[in-house]
Amino acid sequence: GQALSSFVPAGARPAIRQATGIHQMRMNMILAVLGKRAHTNAWSNDIFVNVAGGLKLMEPAADLAVAVALVSAMREQGVKPRTAFIGEIGLGGELRPVGGMERRLAEAEKMGVEAC
């Protein structure tokens, strides 16, 4: 997934939140957890999330990947190439395990992922 964050000056207009390929409310929940637990300040930024290739992320296992993309965009810091992020994020900020991890890791390896 990809994310873009762009500052909106106070009073200019409300910040925009747009999600393509992930449910809007899931993205908002991840943003809220990041704000509360990781002290990110997304509320004055436009936020756009796009899942490449027209895929639809329907399972919580993608939460961590979305969160990493969002933090990367907000802090303007890249992520190491060929790295996969798999995990569900709870409301308390905890990372929850997901089922089928061996299968997921094997598939990631086939796709050239070097770190997870």
CORQUIKA-V622208 format. One record per residue. N is the residue number from 1. RES is the residue in one small letter. PHI is phi in degrees with one decimal (none if undefined). PSI is psi in whole degrees, -180 to 180 (999 if undefined). NEAR is the number of other C-alpha atoms within 12 Angstrom. Layout:
{{N;RES;PHI;PSI;NEAR} {N;RES;PHI;PSI;NEAR}}
This chain:
{{1;g;none;161;32} {2;q;-125.2;151;29} {3;a;-139.6;150;36} {4;l;-134.0;136;31} {5;s;-129.2;132;31} {6;s;-138.9;127;22} {7;f;-63.6;139;24} {8;v;-117.3;118;19} {9;p;-58.6;145;13} {10;a;-54.7;133;11} {11;g;82.4;-8;9} {12;a;-69.6;-51;12} {13;r;-177.0;165;13} {14;p;-66.2;147;15} {15;a;-66.8;147;20} {16;i;-95.8;140;22} {17;r;-124.8;119;29} {18;q;-137.4;131;24} {19;a;-126.2;131;30} {20;t;-124.5;119;26} {21;g;93.4;-2;26} {22;i;-141.0;145;32} {23;h;-63.4;133;25} {24;q;-54.3;-43;23} {25;m;-67.9;-32;17} {26;r;-65.4;-44;31} {27;m;-61.2;-43;38} {28;n;-63.1;-38;27} {29;m;-64.3;-44;26} {30;i;-62.8;-42;40} {31;l;-61.2;-41;41} {32;a;-64.7;-43;25} {33;v;-64.0;-43;29} {34;l;-61.5;-40;32} {35;g;-64.8;-43;23} {36;k;-77.2;-45;18} {37;r;-96.9;-29;20} {38;a;-110.9;3;21} {39;h;55.4;39;16} {40;t;-85.8;152;24} {41;n;-119.1;86;25} {42;a;-93.6;-8;34} {43;w;-67.7;-23;26} {44;s;-102.3;18;22} {45;n;-121.9;145;28} {46;d;-69.4;139;27} {47;i;-129.4;127;35} {48;f;-126.2;130;31} {49;v;-123.2;133;37} {50;n;-134.5;130;28} {51;v;-93.8;119;25} {52;a;-65.3;153;15} {53;g;77.3;9;11} {54;g;74.8;11;13} {55;l;-69.9;157;15} {56;k;-117.1;118;19} {57;l;-86.7;108;26} {58;m;-109.3;-8;18} {59;e;-114.5;150;21} {60;p;-65.1;-14;28} {61;a;-60.2;-19;27} {62;a;-86.3;-6;33} {63;d;-52.7;-48;39} {64;l;-63.5;-41;36} {65;a;-62.7;-42;33} {66;v;-64.9;-44;43} {67;a;-61.5;-43;42} {68;v;-63.6;-43;35} {69;a;-62.0;-41;35} {70;l;-65.4;-47;42} {71;v;-64.6;-40;31} {72;s;-58.4;-44;26} {73;a;-68.6;-43;28} {74;m;-68.0;-34;32} {75;r;-95.4;-2;22} {76;e;52.7;46;16} {77;q;-126.4;131;15} {78;g;-72.8;169;18} {79;v;-112.8;143;23} {80;k;-54.8;128;15} {81;p;-59.5;154;12} {82;r;59.3;38;16} {83;t;-116.3;135;21} {84;a;-109.3;147;29} {85;f;-127.1;121;32} {86;i;-131.3;124;30} {87;g;162.6;150;27} {88;e;-90.6;140;28} {89;i;-105.8;127;32} {90;g;-86.7;168;24} {91;l;-61.8;-26;20} {92;g;-83.9;1;17} {93;g;90.9;-1;23} {94;e;-73.7;148;18} {95;l;-94.4;122;23} {96;r;-102.1;143;19} {97;p;-69.1;156;19} {98;v;-122.8;154;22} {99;g;-72.9;159;15} {100;g;68.7;31;13} {101;m;-62.2;-40;17} {102;e;-60.1;-44;14} {103;r;-63.8;-43;13} {104;r;-63.0;-44;21} {105;l;-65.6;-40;22} {106;a;-63.2;-42;17} {107;e;-67.0;-41;16} {108;a;-61.6;-41;20} {109;e;-62.2;-41;17} {110;k;-60.1;-31;12} {111;m;-87.4;4;14} {112;g;92.1;11;15} {113;v;-69.2;133;18} {114;e;-105.7;-20;17} {115;a;-142.4;149;17} {116;c;-142.7;999;23}}
